[in-house]
Amino acid sequence: MIIDECNQINYKRTKTMKKSTLNIITLLTIITPTLSFATDQNSPANVTKKVASQNSSVKTFTILYSNSKNIAPNSFTVKTGERVRLEVNPLDTASGCMNTIMVPGLWDKPEPIIKGKKIVMEFTPQHAGSYKITCAMGINRGVIVVK
């Protein structure tokens, strides 16, 4: 689900994002057959996400950013006390007030979005709740739900 700057659901962008996400996941499945994918049924958009390997103590999620589609996937569920690693792979350089990404309460430092420069955010959530993925101005990009 895409929420625009006025906190309204943008159904056209949401439908396009779902289709694009499936295309990206299909491409990643072909390119990297060692990745494992699962569907998070609790996700509002039922977005497919990359699952961390079984032997890792860090749960890793890979996000793709583009100017036209923002971030995909954009909803994640993790557990309290679980180490989390968000890897953002920018396909474009962001501009304007949306040129950064952060997770207030989990990763408070705004990270610039620059094409080709991977952004890595590692944190361990200590409290349950919903944490928005935003730009530095607080405009919503997605959510991390901590249970």
C-alpha positions in Angstrom: 0.0 0.0 0.0 1.4 3.4 -0.9 0.5 6.4 1.2 1.1 9.7 -0.5 2.3 13.0 1.0 -1.2 13.8 2.2 -1.6 10.4 4.0 -4.0 9.2 1.4 -3.8 5.7 -0.2 -2.6 5.9 -3.7 -4.3 2.8 -5.2 -2.8 3.3 -8.7 0.8 3.3 -7.4 0.0 0.4 -5.0 -1.2 -1.8 -7.9 1.8 -0.9 -10.0 4.2 -1.5 -7.1 2.8 -5.0 -6.4 3.3 -5.9 -10.1 6.8 -4.4 -10.1 7.7 -6.2 -6.9 6.7 -9.5 -8.4 8.8 -8.8 -11.5 11.8 -7.9 -9.4 11.4 -11.0 -7.2 11.1 -13.2 -10.4 14.3 -11.6 -11.7 16.1 -12.1 -8.4 15.0 -15.7 -8.2 16.5 -16.3 -11.7 19.7 -14.5 -10.9 20.3 -15.8 -7.4 18.7 -19.2 -6.9 20.3 -19.5 -3.4 17.8 -16.9 -2.0 14.8 -18.1 -0.1 11.5 -16.2 -0.4 8.4 -16.3 1.8 5.1 -14.4 2.0 4.4 -12.5 5.2 0.6 -13.0 5.5 0.5 -10.3 8.3 1.8 -7.6 5.8 -0.9 -5.1 4.8 0.1 -5.4 1.2 1.0 -9.1 1.4 4.4 -8.2 -0.1 7.0 -11.0 -0.7 10.2 -10.5 1.2 13.7 -12.1 1.4 14.1 -14.3 4.4 17.5 -14.5 6.3 19.4 -17.7 6.1 18.7 -20.3 8.9 22.3 -20.2 10.3 22.5 -16.4 10.6 21.9 -14.6 13.8 20.8 -11.5 11.8 17.5 -11.3 10.0 18.4 -9.6 6.7 15.9 -7.8 4.4 16.9 -6.5 1.0 15.0 -3.4 -0.3 15.1 -1.9 -3.8 14.7 1.8 -4.2 13.7 3.6 -7.4 12.3 7.2 -7.9 9.2 5.8 -9.6 8.3 3.1 -7.1 10.0 4.3 -3.8 11.0 1.2 -1.8 10.0 -2.4 -2.4 9.1 -4.4 -0.4 7.9 -1.8 2.2 6.5 -3.8 5.1 8.4 -6.1 7.4 7.6 -8.1 10.6 10.4 -8.9 13.2 10.6 -10.0 16.8 11.7 -7.9 19.8 15.3 -8.6 20.6 16.0 -10.0 17.1 19.0 -8.5 15.2 17.8 -6.9 12.0 19.8 -5.8 8.9 18.1 -3.7 6.3 20.0 -3.4 3.0 18.7 -0.7 0.7 19.9 -1.0 -2.9 19.2 2.3 -4.8 18.5 2.0 -8.5 18.3 5.8 -8.7 19.5 8.8 -6.7 16.7 10.3 -4.7 16.1 14.1 -4.7 14.3 16.7 -2.8 13.0 16.1 0.7 12.7 12.4 0.0 16.5 12.0 -0.6 17.1 10.1 2.7 15.8 7.0 4.4 15.6 6.2 8.2 13.5 4.3 10.7 12.8 6.6 13.6 13.2 4.7 16.9 15.3 2.0 15.3 17.7 3.9 13.0 17.6 7.6 13.7 20.3 8.7 11.3 19.0 9.8 7.9 21.0 8.0 5.2 21.3 9.6 1.7 19.9 7.6 -1.2 22.6 7.5 -3.9 22.3 5.3 -7.0 24.5 2.2 -6.7 25.5 3.0 -3.0 24.1 0.3 -0.7 22.7 1.5 2.6 23.0 -0.9 5.5 21.1 -0.3 8.7 21.5 -2.8 11.6 19.6 -2.6 14.8 18.0 -4.7 17.5 14.4 -3.6 18.3 13.8 -3.5 22.1 10.1 -2.6 22.1 7.1 -4.0 20.3 5.3 -1.6 18.0 5.1 -0.2 14.5 8.1 1.8 13.3 7.7 3.9 10.1 10.3 3.9 7.4 10.6 7.5 6.5 12.7 10.3 4.9 14.3 12.8 7.3 11.1 14.9 7.2 9.0 12.0 8.4 7.1 11.2 5.2 6.1 7.6 5.3 7.8 5.0 3.0 6.9 1.8 4.7 6.7 0.1 8.1 8.5 -2.4 10.4 6.3 -4.2 12.8 8.0 -5.4 15.9 6.2 -8.2 17.8 
